[in-house]
């Protein structure tokens, strides 16, 4: 590898060759990360790191590898967990999992070993964000959410630092419902700033306007109380809501923020701010409901926003300005059926409208394919062999 890297010149490679090298290099990087984690765990358990005078095994690893202490800690913990998770260890050694994927899976599968195969499949087919969301749900199903809420509250913090470029950073750690309330206060101000920028011909990214909105609110230039209501979407099983805690596969989540304690949801309901929309599994049924308007009803919108917190296209994590899409052209059917609705980002919606791309059959996150793909919904069904 040292010899190859020394003489590799990307400018001399064809696009196809560069793509193959990229895949091979990524696999090697993943294999090396797995080996590093296993070796780091061994160094940590033997105490060899103490000879360097470092504060901890993570500090010693961070210094030796030029990474952050947090990354070093994750590497050591992943190495320790891989010993008890044969399928994940096998996938990591084969270069099928990134360091981040391996860390997420080993963390969740250590809490619920029965979920290991399901999480590995999620890693193969979905994005890192989707995997982390599934890992969070897996851990939530086997832990006491009320106790977790108390622990997170006890360890909450607000930290600031300046990076090597001289830019200041702000990091808040708290319970999901707390962060959610902060975000929904920022969104209306952010959207108003986006409109102003558009009128002035400025094409700044959404995150830049969000930073400006937070600054205005914190510094008193804008009051969040006058910015209008933003919907915060929750899904909870009725039995869990009445009981006070979920059991088994029951759910209590905030869309985009993951599982929360039932008490957190009740606290949000009691505040009345922000506006909370709840999808209760035994509440009003929206699946299969149709009406003659082009836009989804309020119940359909809430259910769709829960089912698709991000773009329905597999691998796309876009979660703002999502557009409702009719699988069958509304101009032809004049019906809005929940089962035949998706949410797509502007990019993927455009590909569907202009170039005929489409989501494969099903619900939730799934592959988004060109019109010549045999999985495309408009392709003729192939006869069984």
N, C-alpha and C positions, 0 to 999 in steps of 0.2 A: 504493500500500500504506500509506503514511503517513497519507493522508486516511482511508482505509477503517478502519485500526486506531484512529484517533482517535475515530471515531464509532460503532464497533462495540459493541453492547450485547448480550451473550449472553442476558440475561434476556428480551429481546424476540423472540428467535428460537424457532421451533418446534423440536421434537426432530429432525425430519427435516432442517430447514434447518441446524441446528447441526452435524449429522453431515456434511452436504455441505461446510460451511465448514471443518470439521475436516480432511476429506480434501484440500481445496484448499490449506489452510494448510500441511499436512504436505508436500504436493508442492512448494510454493513453497520451504519450508524446505530440502528436499533439493536442489532446483535451485540455491539460493543457496549451499549448502555445496559443491556441485561447482564453481561459479564461484569461490568463495573459495579452494578448494584450488588451482585452476589459477593464479589470480592470485598467491597466496602463493608458489607454486613459481617463478613468474616473478620476483617480488621477490627471492627467495632467490638465484636464479642470477645476477641482475644485480649483487648486492652493495649495492643501494640501502639495505638495512637497516642497513648499517654507519654511515650518517650519523646515526643516532639514538644511537649509542654503546652499543647493547645488546651482550650477550655473543655472541649468535648470532641467526640468522634466526628460530629458534623463539622465543627470548626476546622478540624485537621483536614478533612476531605475537601472542604471548600477552598482551603488554602492550596492544597496540592493540585486541584483540578481547575482552579480559576473560576469557580461558580459561586453562587450565593449560598449562604448558610441554609436557607430554606430549601433550595434545590438539593443540597448535600443531604439534608435530613430526609427528604423524600426518597433519595436514592438508597440510603441505608435501610429505611423502613420497607421499601419495596423489596430489597434483597432478602430481608428477614421473612417477609410474607410469601415470597416465591417458593420457599422450601416446602410449604404446606399446600401449594396450589399447583399440582402437576400440569394441568392443561394450560394454565396461564404461563408457567415457566417454559413449557415446550414452545408455545407460540412466541414468547419473547426471545428465546434462543434462536428461533428460525427467522427472526427479523420481521415478524408480523405486527409487533406492537411498538409504538414509540414509548419513550420514558414516561410521558404524561399519561398515555393510555394504560401502561402497566401499573403505574402508581394508583390510578383511579380504580382499576379492576381489583387489584390486590387489597385495597382498602375496603371496598364493598364486599368482596367475596370472603374476606376474613370474618366479616360480621355475619354473612349468610352464604356458606359454601355451596348451597344448592343453586345459587344464582350464577355460579361461575360460567357455565356454558352459555347462558343467555347473555351475559355481559360481553363475552368474547364475540358472539354473533353481532351484538350492537356495535362493537368496535370495528368489525369488518364492513358493516353496511352503512354506518352513520358517521357523523362528524364527532370531533372531540367534545364539543358542547353537548351534543345529544347523549354521548356516553356518560359524561359527568352528571347529566340530569337523571339518567337511569340509575347510576350508582347512588345518587342521593336518595332516590325513591327506594332503592333496595335497602339501604341502611335505615331509612325511616321506618320500614316495615318491621324491623327487628329491634328497634330501640324505643325507649320511653321519650316521646316528643316533648312532653312537659318538662322532664328533667333536662333534656337537651336545650330547651329554651332558657331554663334558668342558668345553665352552664355558659351558654353563649353570652347571655346578659352580663354575667359576672366577669367575662373576659373581653368585653367590648372595649374599643379604643378608637381614637382619632390620631393618626400619625402624619407627620409631614417630613419631607426630605428634599434635597436638591441633587439632581443627577449631574453627570459629568458635562452635560451641555449647558448647565446653569439653569435648567428648567425646574420649577417647583412642583412637587407632587403632594397629593392629598389622598389618604387611604383611611376608610372607615370600616370597622368590623363590628357587626351587630346582627341581631336576628333579622331574618328575611322580611318580616312584616314592617320592621322599622325602616329598612332600606327602601322598601316599596313605597312607603308614605313619603319619604324624601323625594324619590324619583317622580311620583305623580304630581308633586308640587312644582317640579322643574319643567315637566313636559309642556304645559300650556305656554309658559314664558318662552321656552325654546322654540316652539312652533311659531309664536308670534315673531320672534327674531328671524326665523327662516323666511317668513313672508316679507319682512322688511328687506332682508338681504337679496331676495329674489327680485323685488321691485327696483333695487339699486344695482342689479346686475352682478352681485357678488356670489360666487359659487363655492362657498366654504362648506366643509363637511359638517354633518349633523352634530358630531361630538363637539365641534368648536362652538356651535351655538348653545349646546347644553352647558358647556363650561361658562359661557357668558351669562346664561340664565341663572345658574347657581350663584355666581358672583353678585348679580343684581339682587337676588333674594336675600343672601346672607348680609350684604352690605346695606340693605334697606332701600335700594333703589326701586324695588318692586315688591309688593306684598303678595304672597302666595294666596291669601284669602280672596283676592280680587281677580284671580287668573281663571276662574271657571273650574267646573268639576271634570275630573278624568276618571274613567272607569278602571277600577282595580278588580280583576277577575279572579274568583276563587271557585274551587270545585271541592265539594265535601259530600261524603255519603251521609244520608239522612240518619242512619243508625249511629254513625260516629258522632254526628253533631248532637244528637239527643243523649248519647251515652257520655260524651265528654272526651273520648279518645277513640282512635281507629283500631280495629282488630283485623289481623290477617291482611287481606288485599284491599281493605277499605282505604279510601283516600281522603286527605285533607291537604290541599295545596293552594298556593297562589301561582297563577300562570306566569311563567317567566322567572319565578323565584324559588320554586320547589316546595317540598313538604313543610308544613308548619303545624304547630300544636293547635288543637281545637280552641284552647283558651285565647290564642292569638287571633283567630278568626272572630271569636266572640267579642274581643276587645275592639277590633276594627268595626264590627257591626255597631257596637255601643257608641263609638265616636261619631258616627255619621259623616265623617270626613277622613278620607276621600270617599266618593260614591263607590259602593261595593256591589258588584254583580256576582251572584252566586249561582253556580250550576249544581243543583242537588240531584243526585242520581235517582231519587224517587219523587222528584218534583214533576213539573209539567213536561210531558214527553214532546221532544221536538224532532226526533228521528222519523223521517217519512212524512212530515207535515209539509204541505204544499200550499201556495197561495198565488194569486194572479199578478202580484206586483213584481217588478224587476229586482228590487232590493230585498235582502233577507229581512224577516221580521225581527223584532228586538230579541225574542227568545232564540231564534236561529242564529243571530249575530253573536250572542253570548256563548252559545254552544260551539260555534265555529271558532271563536277566539280562544276558547279553551282547547279544542281539538288541534288547532293550528296556532300555537303561540309564536311560531316562526314560520317562514315560507315552507309550503308543503313539499318543495323539491328537495330530495335527499341530498344532504351535504351543504345546504344553504342555511345560514343562521340569521338571515335578515329578519328583524322583528318589528321594524317600524314601517309605516305607510304601506302595509300589506293590502292587496286588492282582492275583493271577492270575485271568484271566477266560476262561471257556469260550465260544467263539463259538456253539456249539450247547449248549443247556441240558443240564448233566450229569444232571439228574433224568430226562431223556428218553433219553439215549444210554448213560449209565453207562460212558463211555469217556473217557480223557484222552489225546488225540492231540496231539502237539507242534505239528503244522501248524495246529491249530484252537485254539491258546492265544495269548493276548495278555497284556500287563501294562498296567493302567490305574491312575491315581491314584484316590483315594476319590471325588473330585468327578465324574470322568467315568464311573467304575464305577456311581455312583449314578444318573446320567442314563440309562445303559443299562438298569439294572434297573427304575427307577421310570417313566421316560418313554419308553422304547423307542428311544433314540438308539443309534447303532452305528457301527463303523468300516467304511469301504468295503473291498471285497475287496482282498486283497493281504497283504504282510508288511512288517514294519518300520513306521516312522512313516507315517501316512496320515490322510486327512480323517475327522473324526468328525461325523456328520450326523444331523439329526432324522429321525423315521420317515417323513415325507412327502417327503424328498429322493429324487429318482429314482436316486441312487447307493446308497441304503440297501440292505444285503444282502437284506432281506426284501421289497423291492419287486419286482414281477413283471418279468421280463426283457422288454424291448421288442423286437418283431419287427424284423428288419432291413428298411430301406427298399428 
